[in-house]
Amino acid sequence: MAAMVAPLLFTSGMCALTYQTVWLREFRLIFGASTAATAAVLAIFMGGIGIGSVVLGRRADSHTRPLAFYGQLELLIASSTALTPMVLGLVRSVYLHTGGSLVLGTLGATGVRLLAASLVLAIPAVAMGGTLPAAARAVVTRADAGRRKAAFVYGSNTLGAVAGALLSTFVLLEHFGNTGTLWLACSVNAFAAMTALVLSGRMSSAAPAVGEGETLAIPRESSWSAVDNRSVIGGQRAIIPSVVLAAAAVSGFAFFLMEIVWYRMLAPLLGGSVFTFGLILAAALLGIGVGGLVYTFLSPSRESPLKYLGLTFALEAVCLGVPLALGDRLALLALSLRPVALEGFHMTVMGWAAVSAIVVLPPALVAGYQFPLLLAALGRGRDQLGRHVGLAYAWNTAGAIAGSLAGGFGLMPLLSAPGAWRLVVVLLALTSAGIILVANRQAKAVSSVRGGIGFKGLQENAVGEGDPSQGRNARADELRGEWIPGIWEKYRAMVLDRGVHLIAFLFAGAACITVVSRGPTAVWRHSGIGVGRADVASRVSDNRLREYISFWRRTLVWERDGVESSVAVSAESALSFLVNGKNDGNARMDAGTAVMSGLLGAMLHPNPVRAFVIGLGTGSTAGWLGAVDSIERVDVAELEPSIVRVAKDCAAVNWNMPANPKIRVLVGDARELLAVARDRYDIIMSEPSNPYRAGIASLFTREFYQAVRHKLTSRGLFLQWIQTYEIQPLDVENVCSTLASVFPVVEVWYTRAGDLFFACALEPIEFDADRLRHRIVREPFRSALAAVWRVTDLEGFLAHYISSNEFAREIASSPDRILNTDDRTVMEFNCGRHVGRLVFLDAREWLERAARRGLDRPPVVNGAVDWSRLPDARATMFAVEGQPPSSVNEQDPGLVHRTNAKAEFVRNNLQAALAEWSAQTNAPADLLELLLVAESLADAGNEQALTYAEKLRQWQPIESDVVLARLRWRQRRFEDAVAALEKALEGYRSDPWPFPPLMYRALVLAESVSKESLNRELARRLHAALKEPFAVYLWDQVRLACRFNVALDSISPSLLKESIESFEPHVPWRRFFLEKRLLCYEFLGDSRAARARRDLELFDRTRSGDHGKSATE
């Protein structure tokens, strides 16, 4: 019987998980992608299942044909689920009409979401709750005292859910969309339901022995698992079920909370795409399913399951604690698997699966074994089976709801993800101890009754019918036969119980030890392993690996687990903020996009008044927009509240955005906030994270763009960011086509390497030359263009325009274009396959395609533009980002030399840059060319550098000082060089806008001046100039390294010690540094000398053990 029913349960589990996946995606489009919204939906879904399990579980007990009842429930699920797309449309309309969280607030919005989710999910969820009790009632027989067949169908159902998770994530959603996938699952579910009805009908026509249709009575003594003689044991009868149900609730709470923790903690290792989330879920379900099947073959048959239940909680705690204690070792394992990913997506998935299996599978397997053990602890055989399954399921679900809500409504920010992980480990260990104590008390009570039953029976049954002496002797013989084996059973059980109890306490104690371990650090959480940003070369040798670990721990400024994501700020080239392990923005290096994306709209719009920005980030976009005179208000949608702190840290690059009263930060899902906004906007700018990340792709769909269109004023502009890295050109063209299907005007701009912006409008964008020239010389446009694009005129600005609306229309007209829609977010899956891979769209090729068609220039009115300067301006545009143009007009030798000069300049080859520039006759026309000539002449020791340096000073005084310092260094005028460097470095502490490559060279120059001057006093002055961090921690690690080297030149142990301490405790793992550190500490008698010696000895031992892996340690 179980073998026939199991495939039905497998199918229903597969369909149910598919339903759940689709529903969550659909509700995310309505309520937003916030954790609170998802938690509310999950609470209703799980609550419905819990209610159904209680109500319908009792019904299953009384039903004469439980398999038919199961089929009816599945048919109800399939039919009601098929109608949910229509109900979701109604819910969307009602929810948006209420104003969402913007009007209702978090509490009010949560209440509306709960009601709306109930309307959609109530019928199918409640029906789902009754399927397992019905199926279990159909297969479990009286002889199955341990309810193993219930475990079999439970495991089969869960393994079906694994199939549903994998199929929907990797196949169905991408090709059939949400609705198609849902209806396909409904069809399969209906077929399974009809099969169950047919099978039940055939079985009812035969004479039932056990199983389906069985109504044989079971002796009352077997209603509970440890009930032998329990009627005589005080209050134990009420205690045991209560303990079991409480354990079920704890199990549900712990596992659902851990699912949220796993999603949060594994995202940095696996990438956080839709694929990795599906894989984590599949790993959890696989463990549960296999655990259920294991119980079928390895279950306690005679002894009370209660002590084994306690043991499973302890074992689960250990299985959760071990990966926590392994900490960064797991991250290094994931790093070692990255090269395998280059062999194809299937190998990437295998690497993800391996890491997921290590973390998730063991505790999930124990949890899967645990649930049927809960059923066995509540009763035996078929007696009240439906009720017991329903109760266990309901309490487990109640705990799951609590875990989901706790994780979604504040436990993460309160404890952090590792803290919540530790909490679950301790909770399971304590639960194990509590269950073991109750089981021990129960065992003692039962043993005392069994031990005394013979004497009590002799007394109570001494008199029988007929001859008293015959009755007395006969009964004594009978009880003696029961008593002697009972004594043996008592002591055998005592030994076994003590063994199980001891093992459980040992496991619980070991689990508690794991929570005091260091656990995951920045190496796991923020180094970008999952998105391919980590240095795979660090695996070459153990010493390089230690340097990698030390670097990430050293550069971490702060970290926090927010409501939605883990957020961290690191300092290397500048402050960078990392979200779930991915670098989502650098305060200075990403300024070309972060600053100009919003100002681009303000430049092009005739009179911008209101703006809406999606994504706060460093605050640069909103801050610079808020500095525009005509702008009255900037609304910023930010999902994660912790990002506000990032913006405060980056005040030096965002015009002190947090203090600007014109800027309003709205915490919530951007899609929801924009949909319920009452205002219309002149500028809407969307720069979310990458579209492969779960939930982000909904900001790239046609329906979202239609919502944006309705919120724009008649002459409003919508600016859509798109990456050009880790993405196929076809996907970028699909975004272009999707935009073109909504907006009449779509034009493309280049903001920085790796980024493009689509400028979309309802009317043709007017390029009024006079108006644009007027704005270029006014703030904040003047400073922004000069600082991040290195341009000062209209020609330089228009160079960043790379394709026209006509070009976008040509792309959209291609027959192989696929629109990204809410129902089918193709982009999400395509981009997810290329995370960390060398796949990209070259913006230079896009520009060349448009140029060949004559579609690379905007239509300009009211003034002239010197288009002959466009090739030079575009060469500057790419050179600023370290990219040479892909081709140059060979017919213009001067252009070739200027372009080559820029390419050499950004490669730090100043001599070659000067030679190329000198081969042509044009004067510098933009700030990059001006800096190129000034610094190259200074490097040659040519006094003419001062002429260009003075011209540069009106734009960027710090750059002028660096040029002067280089000139004086070449002239061996070290005192003057140091004075100029001191002035430049002091200014750099508050001004982040000098050209970053120039400032990097300035730090190297400081080392050279210190070393070559042979002047201790100059070295000490430079050491002092390098003491304080620069604005937004620009080049901070380079600064610290230069300061260390300058301290060596000063021959001052105290200054050297001060430089070394700036690296502690995560020092650079380089032999030269470790050796100088040891010598310094020993010379000064510092207590850290012993640690320094151990580190140096470890380095040398490790290097000798690397057997030539690396020759550059």
DACOR-V272041 format. One record per backbone hydrogen bond with DSSP energy under -1.0 kcal/mol. CO is the residue of the C=O (numbers start at 1). NH is the residue of the N-H. E is the energy in kcal/mol with one decimal. If there is no record, write none. Layout:
BEGIN
co;nh;e
CO;NH;E
CO;NH;E
END
This chain:
BEGIN
co;nh;e
1;5;-2.0
2;6;-2.5
5;9;-2.1
6;10;-2.6
7;11;-2.3
8;12;-2.6
9;13;-2.5
10;14;-2.1
11;15;-2.4
12;16;-2.8
13;17;-2.2
14;18;-1.6
15;19;-2.8
16;20;-2.5
17;21;-2.4
18;22;-2.3
19;23;-3.1
20;24;-2.5
21;25;-1.8
22;26;-2.6
23;27;-3.1
24;28;-1.8
25;29;-1.1
27;31;-3.4
28;32;-1.2
34;38;-2.1
35;39;-2.9
36;40;-2.1
37;41;-1.9
38;42;-2.6
39;43;-2.3
40;44;-1.8
41;45;-2.5
42;46;-3.1
43;47;-2.5
44;48;-2.6
45;49;-1.8
46;50;-2.5
47;51;-2.6
48;52;-2.5
49;53;-2.3
50;54;-1.6
51;55;-2.6
52;56;-2.2
54;58;-1.4
55;59;-1.2
56;60;-2.2
57;61;-1.3
58;62;-1.2
65;69;-2.0
66;70;-2.3
67;71;-2.4
68;72;-2.4
69;73;-2.2
70;74;-2.4
71;75;-2.1
72;76;-2.1
73;77;-2.4
74;78;-2.5
75;79;-2.3
76;80;-2.5
77;81;-2.4
78;82;-1.8
81;84;-1.4
83;87;-1.6
84;88;-2.9
85;89;-1.4
86;90;-1.4
87;91;-2.5
88;92;-2.6
89;93;-1.8
90;94;-2.3
91;95;-2.9
92;96;-2.2
93;97;-1.5
94;98;-1.3
95;100;-1.0
100;104;-3.1
101;105;-1.5
105;109;-2.8
106;110;-2.1
107;111;-2.1
108;112;-2.2
109;113;-2.6
110;114;-2.4
111;115;-2.1
112;116;-2.9
113;117;-2.9
114;118;-2.0
115;119;-2.0
116;120;-1.5
117;121;-3.1
118;122;-2.2
121;125;-2.8
122;126;-2.5
123;127;-2.2
124;128;-2.3
125;129;-1.7
128;131;-1.2
130;134;-1.8
131;135;-2.8
132;136;-3.0
133;137;-2.3
134;138;-1.5
135;139;-1.2
136;140;-2.5
143;145;-1.9
144;147;-1.4
147;151;-1.3
148;152;-1.9
149;153;-2.2
150;154;-2.2
151;155;-2.8
152;156;-2.3
153;157;-2.5
154;158;-2.1
155;159;-2.5
156;160;-1.9
157;161;-1.4
158;162;-1.6
159;163;-1.9
160;164;-2.3
161;165;-2.6
162;166;-2.4
163;167;-2.9
164;168;-2.3
165;169;-1.8
166;170;-2.7
167;171;-1.9
167;172;-2.7
168;173;-1.9
171;175;-1.6
172;176;-3.4
173;177;-1.1
177;181;-2.0
178;182;-2.4
179;183;-2.7
180;184;-2.0
181;185;-2.3
182;186;-2.1
183;187;-2.0
184;188;-2.0
185;189;-2.6
186;190;-2.6
187;191;-1.9
188;192;-2.1
189;193;-2.3
190;194;-2.4
191;195;-2.2
192;196;-2.2
193;197;-2.0
194;198;-2.5
195;199;-2.8
196;200;-2.4
197;201;-2.2
198;202;-2.2
199;203;-2.0
200;204;-2.3
201;205;-1.0
211;214;-2.3
219;222;-1.9
220;223;-2.0
222;380;-1.2
224;227;-1.3
227;230;-2.8
229;232;-1.4
230;233;-2.5
233;236;-1.9
235;239;-1.6
236;240;-2.1
238;242;-1.2
239;243;-2.5
240;244;-2.5
241;245;-2.6
242;246;-2.3
243;247;-2.4
244;248;-2.2
245;249;-2.0
246;250;-2.4
247;251;-2.7
248;252;-2.2
249;253;-2.7
250;254;-3.0
251;255;-2.3
252;256;-2.3
253;257;-2.3
254;258;-2.2
255;259;-1.9
256;260;-1.6
257;261;-2.1
258;262;-3.5
259;263;-2.4
260;264;-2.1
261;265;-3.4
262;266;-2.9
263;267;-1.1
266;270;-2.5
267;271;-2.7
268;530;-3.1
272;694;-1.7
273;277;-2.0
274;278;-1.9
275;279;-2.2
276;280;-2.4
277;281;-2.2
278;282;-2.3
279;283;-2.5
280;284;-2.2
281;285;-2.5
282;286;-2.7
283;287;-2.1
284;288;-2.0
285;289;-2.8
286;290;-2.8
287;291;-2.5
288;292;-2.1
289;293;-1.9
290;294;-2.7
291;295;-1.8
294;298;-2.8
305;309;-2.3
306;310;-2.1
307;311;-1.8
308;312;-2.2
309;313;-1.7
310;314;-1.8
311;315;-2.7
312;316;-2.8
313;317;-2.1
314;318;-2.0
315;319;-2.6
316;320;-1.9
317;321;-2.3
318;322;-2.5
320;324;-1.0
321;325;-2.6
322;326;-2.5
323;327;-1.5
326;329;-2.1
327;330;-1.6
328;332;-2.3
329;333;-1.7
330;334;-2.4
331;335;-2.2
332;336;-2.2
333;337;-1.1
335;338;-1.2
338;341;-1.1
339;342;-1.0
340;343;-1.8
341;344;-1.6
344;348;-1.8
345;349;-2.5
346;350;-1.7
347;351;-2.1
348;352;-2.5
349;353;-2.9
350;354;-2.1
351;355;-2.0
352;356;-2.8
353;357;-2.6
354;358;-1.8
355;359;-1.8
356;360;-3.3
360;364;-1.9
361;365;-2.7
362;366;-1.9
363;367;-2.4
364;368;-2.3
365;369;-1.8
366;370;-1.8
367;371;-1.4
369;373;-1.0
370;374;-1.9
371;375;-1.7
372;376;-2.3
373;377;-2.0
375;379;-1.4
382;385;-2.3
384;388;-2.6
385;389;-3.2
386;390;-2.5
387;391;-2.8
388;392;-2.9
389;393;-2.8
390;394;-2.7
391;395;-2.8
392;396;-2.4
393;397;-2.6
394;398;-2.7
395;399;-2.2
396;400;-2.1
397;401;-2.8
398;402;-2.2
399;403;-2.6
400;404;-2.7
401;405;-2.8
402;406;-2.6
403;407;-2.4
404;408;-2.0
405;409;-2.0
406;411;-2.4
410;414;-1.9
411;415;-2.7
412;416;-3.0
416;420;-2.6
417;421;-2.3
418;422;-2.4
419;423;-2.3
420;424;-2.2
421;425;-2.0
422;426;-2.5
423;427;-2.7
424;428;-2.6
425;429;-2.1
426;430;-2.7
427;431;-2.4
428;432;-2.5
429;433;-2.2
430;434;-2.5
431;435;-2.7
432;436;-2.6
433;437;-2.1
434;438;-2.0
435;439;-3.0
436;440;-2.6
437;441;-2.1
438;442;-2.5
439;443;-2.8
440;444;-2.1
441;445;-2.0
442;446;-2.7
443;447;-2.5
444;448;-2.3
445;449;-1.7
446;450;-2.8
447;451;-2.7
448;452;-1.2
452;456;-2.1
453;457;-2.5
454;458;-2.2
455;459;-1.9
456;460;-2.5
457;461;-2.2
467;471;-2.5
468;472;-2.8
469;473;-2.3
470;474;-2.5
471;475;-2.3
472;476;-2.0
473;477;-2.4
474;478;-2.0
475;479;-2.7
476;480;-2.5
477;481;-1.6
479;483;-2.7
480;484;-2.0
482;486;-1.4
483;487;-2.2
484;488;-1.9
485;489;-2.9
486;490;-2.4
487;491;-2.2
488;492;-2.6
489;493;-2.6
490;494;-1.9
491;495;-2.3
492;496;-2.3
493;497;-3.3
494;498;-2.5
495;499;-2.0
496;500;-2.5
497;501;-3.2
498;502;-2.6
499;503;-2.4
500;504;-2.5
501;505;-2.5
502;506;-2.4
503;507;-2.7
504;508;-2.7
505;509;-2.5
506;510;-2.6
507;511;-2.6
508;512;-2.0
509;513;-1.6
510;514;-1.5
513;516;-1.4
514;517;-1.5
521;525;-2.5
522;526;-2.5
528;533;-2.6
529;532;-1.5
534;536;-1.1
535;538;-1.5
536;539;-2.0
537;540;-2.1
541;545;-1.8
542;546;-2.2
543;547;-2.0
544;548;-2.1
545;549;-2.3
546;550;-2.8
547;551;-2.5
548;552;-1.9
549;553;-2.0
550;554;-2.3
551;555;-2.3
555;571;-2.4
558;569;-2.7
560;567;-3.5
565;562;-3.0
566;580;-2.6
567;560;-3.2
568;578;-3.0
569;557;-3.1
569;558;-1.4
570;576;-2.4
572;1036;-1.2
573;1035;-3.0
574;572;-1.2
575;587;-3.2
576;570;-2.4
577;584;-2.3
578;568;-1.9
579;582;-1.7
582;579;-2.6
585;577;-2.3
586;590;-1.4
588;591;-1.6
590;593;-1.1
590;594;-2.8
591;595;-2.5
593;597;-2.4
595;599;-1.2
596;600;-2.4
598;602;-1.6
599;603;-2.5
600;604;-1.9
601;605;-2.3
609;632;-3.2
609;633;-1.6
610;682;-1.9
610;683;-1.5
611;635;-2.8
612;685;-2.9
613;637;-2.8
614;687;-1.7
616;619;-2.4
619;623;-2.6
620;624;-2.6
621;625;-1.9
622;626;-2.7
625;628;-1.7
633;611;-2.0
634;664;-3.0
635;613;-3.2
636;666;-4.0
637;615;-2.6
638;668;-1.8
640;643;-1.6
641;644;-1.7
643;647;-2.1
644;648;-1.8
645;649;-2.2
646;650;-1.3
648;651;-1.3
650;653;-1.8
651;656;-2.0
656;659;-1.7
657;660;-2.0
660;663;-1.6
662;634;-2.5
664;636;-2.9
666;638;-2.5
669;673;-2.8
670;674;-2.6
671;675;-1.9
672;676;-1.9
681;713;-2.2
682;717;-2.7
683;612;-2.5
684;719;-2.8
685;614;-3.1
686;721;-2.5
690;693;-1.8
693;696;-2.2
696;699;-2.4
697;700;-2.0
701;705;-2.2
702;706;-2.1
703;707;-1.9
704;708;-2.4
705;709;-2.5
706;710;-1.7
708;711;-1.1
709;712;-1.1
711;681;-3.2
713;716;-2.0
717;684;-2.4
718;760;-3.4
719;686;-3.1
720;758;-2.8
722;756;-2.2
724;841;-2.8
728;732;-1.4
729;733;-2.3
730;734;-1.9
731;735;-1.9
732;736;-2.2
733;737;-2.4
734;738;-2.6
735;739;-2.5
736;740;-2.4
737;741;-1.3
739;742;-1.6
739;743;-3.2
745;761;-1.8
747;759;-3.5
748;802;-2.3
748;803;-1.3
749;757;-2.6
752;755;-2.4
754;724;-2.1
755;751;-1.0
756;722;-2.1
757;749;-2.9
758;720;-2.4
759;747;-2.4
760;718;-2.9
761;745;-1.8
766;768;-1.0
767;861;-2.7
768;772;-2.7
769;773;-2.7
770;774;-2.0
771;775;-2.0
772;776;-2.2
773;777;-1.0
775;778;-1.7
778;782;-2.5
780;784;-2.4
781;785;-2.7
782;786;-1.9
783;787;-2.6
784;788;-2.5
785;791;-1.9
793;797;-1.7
794;798;-2.9
795;799;-1.1
797;800;-1.4
798;801;-1.6
800;750;-2.9
803;748;-2.1
804;808;-1.7
805;809;-2.3
806;810;-1.8
807;811;-2.1
808;812;-2.5
809;813;-1.5
811;814;-1.4
814;817;-1.4
820;702;-2.3
823;178;-2.8
824;821;-1.8
824;826;-1.7
826;830;-2.5
827;831;-2.7
828;832;-1.2
829;833;-1.1
831;834;-1.3
834;837;-1.9
837;839;-2.1
839;726;-1.4
839;727;-1.3
842;846;-1.9
843;847;-2.4
844;848;-2.3
845;849;-2.4
846;850;-2.1
847;851;-2.8
848;852;-2.5
850;855;-3.2
851;854;-1.6
855;804;-1.8
861;769;-2.9
862;770;-1.6
865;867;-1.7
866;869;-1.7
867;870;-1.5
869;873;-2.6
870;874;-2.5
871;875;-2.0
872;876;-2.2
873;877;-2.2
874;878;-2.2
875;879;-2.3
876;880;-2.7
878;883;-3.1
879;882;-2.2
889;892;-1.7
892;896;-1.9
893;897;-2.4
894;898;-2.5
895;899;-2.5
896;900;-2.5
897;901;-2.5
898;902;-1.9
899;903;-2.0
900;904;-2.4
901;905;-2.1
902;906;-2.1
904;909;-2.6
905;908;-1.7
908;910;-1.0
909;913;-1.9
910;914;-2.3
911;915;-2.1
912;916;-2.4
913;917;-2.4
914;918;-2.6
917;920;-1.7
926;930;-2.4
927;931;-2.1
928;932;-2.7
929;933;-2.4
930;934;-2.3
931;935;-2.8
932;936;-2.1
933;937;-2.3
934;938;-2.1
935;939;-2.4
936;940;-1.1
937;942;-2.6
938;941;-1.6
942;945;-1.9
943;946;-1.9
944;948;-1.2
945;949;-2.4
946;950;-2.2
947;951;-1.3
948;952;-2.0
949;953;-1.5
952;955;-1.5
952;956;-3.0
956;960;-1.6
957;961;-2.1
958;962;-2.1
959;963;-2.2
960;964;-2.2
961;965;-2.5
962;966;-2.4
963;967;-2.3
964;968;-2.6
965;969;-2.1
966;970;-2.3
967;971;-1.7
968;973;-3.0
969;972;-1.7
972;974;-1.1
973;977;-2.1
974;978;-2.7
975;979;-2.0
976;980;-2.3
977;981;-2.3
978;982;-2.8
979;983;-1.8
980;984;-2.3
981;985;-3.1
982;986;-2.0
983;987;-1.9
984;988;-1.8
987;990;-1.4
987;991;-2.0
988;1031;-2.4
995;999;-1.8
996;1000;-2.1
997;1001;-2.0
998;1002;-1.7
999;1003;-1.7
1000;1004;-1.8
1001;1005;-2.4
1002;1006;-1.9
1003;1007;-1.5
1004;1008;-2.1
1005;1009;-2.9
1006;1010;-2.2
1007;1011;-2.5
1008;1012;-2.8
1009;1013;-2.0
1015;1019;-2.0
1016;1020;-2.5
1017;1021;-2.0
1018;1022;-2.4
1019;1023;-2.5
1020;1024;-2.1
1021;1025;-2.1
1022;1026;-1.4
1024;1027;-1.3
1030;1033;-2.1
1031;1034;-1.7
1032;575;-2.4
1033;1036;-1.4
1035;1039;-2.7
1036;1040;-2.4
1037;1041;-2.0
1038;1042;-2.7
1039;1043;-2.5
1040;1044;-1.9
1041;1045;-2.1
1042;1046;-2.7
1043;1047;-2.2
1044;1048;-1.6
1045;1049;-1.5
1046;1050;-1.6
1047;1052;-1.0
1052;1056;-2.5
1053;1057;-2.7
1054;1058;-2.0
1055;1059;-2.1
1056;1060;-2.5
1057;1061;-2.6
1060;1063;-1.9
1065;1067;-1.3
1068;1070;-1.7
1070;1074;-2.9
1071;1075;-2.7
1072;1076;-2.1
1073;1077;-2.6
1074;1078;-2.0
1075;1079;-2.3
1076;1080;-2.4
1077;1081;-2.4
1078;1082;-2.5
1079;1083;-2.3
1080;1084;-2.1
1081;1086;-2.9
1086;1089;-1.8
1088;1092;-2.3
1089;1093;-2.5
1090;1094;-2.2
1091;1095;-2.3
1092;1096;-2.1
1093;1097;-2.6
1094;1098;-2.6
1095;1099;-2.4
1096;1100;-2.3
1097;1101;-2.6
1098;1102;-2.7
1099;1103;-2.5
1100;1104;-2.2
1101;1105;-1.4
1113;1071;-1.0
END
